[in-house]
Amino acid sequence: MKQWIYPLMIIFAASCYGILSTIIKLAIIDGFTASEAVTAQYFTGFVLALIIFAIVRRKLPKFGGGVTLVLAGLFTATTGTVYGQAVTYMPASIAVVMLFQFTWIGMLFDCIARRRLPKRIEIISLILLFAGTILAAGVIGADISGIPWQGWAWGLASAVSFASFVMVNSKQVEGMDTETRLLFTSFFAVIAITFFQSPEIVWNGILFGEGLWIYGLILGLFGIVIPIYLFSIAVPKVGAATSSILSAMELPVAVTVSVILLRENLTFLQVIGILVILFGMTLPTVEHRLLARKEK
């Protein structure tokens, strides 16, 4: 497989995450709570992963890579949970900015793991991403004086959790195919989510009796199955640092989808911010390809 396909996988996986907030808002408009929608996402995602494994592999799964898969599932569950807590204490636009601190945190994790200093192009990319995030999230002029410390703490925790998820996915599990990895990661995620969200929807009739399953199907597909599957393949090839930068695609998609489906306003500054993010996230990949050509 050509090397350029792996960064595209990261971008597409991050784009899938970008639609989740809008789908959850639509579920809330339809009368469900955010907790119910998130729980439906993880339960439906696990069922989809189980169906995919049964169709593709047609055998009983063999567990391996214990700690890696447990952590991947745990960080998948905690990211959505702590981000939801951050939104309860601060405006969503500020919470998004806090979540997007995962770009430099992921870079920091990778530098520590590999015992290296960040490259100049990576630093430039991070600066552009941070500036673009401020513009795209529409936080300029926002009053942050009334935000309690809990909001900042939960927001930073969401960034650490997502950066940890990317870092864990950079580790390959020897002898394990992608379908089995998806199955176990989603399994441990759904176990973790039962402690944080609303597992009662499975047996009280809300999930299947009131139509929540439709939102769960969309959220499970785009929030669990596709991103975990693609991250499992591509992150080990691309690396945690570059993957964190490429995952910034989530914000432009989130803003665009909210404009299309929720009819939210899109300002000129937000458009500029999206363009800055797109430029910043492509820099490391472009430089890598240019260097590869020179070496040839």
Beta strands, then each sheet from edge to edge (+ up, - down):
end
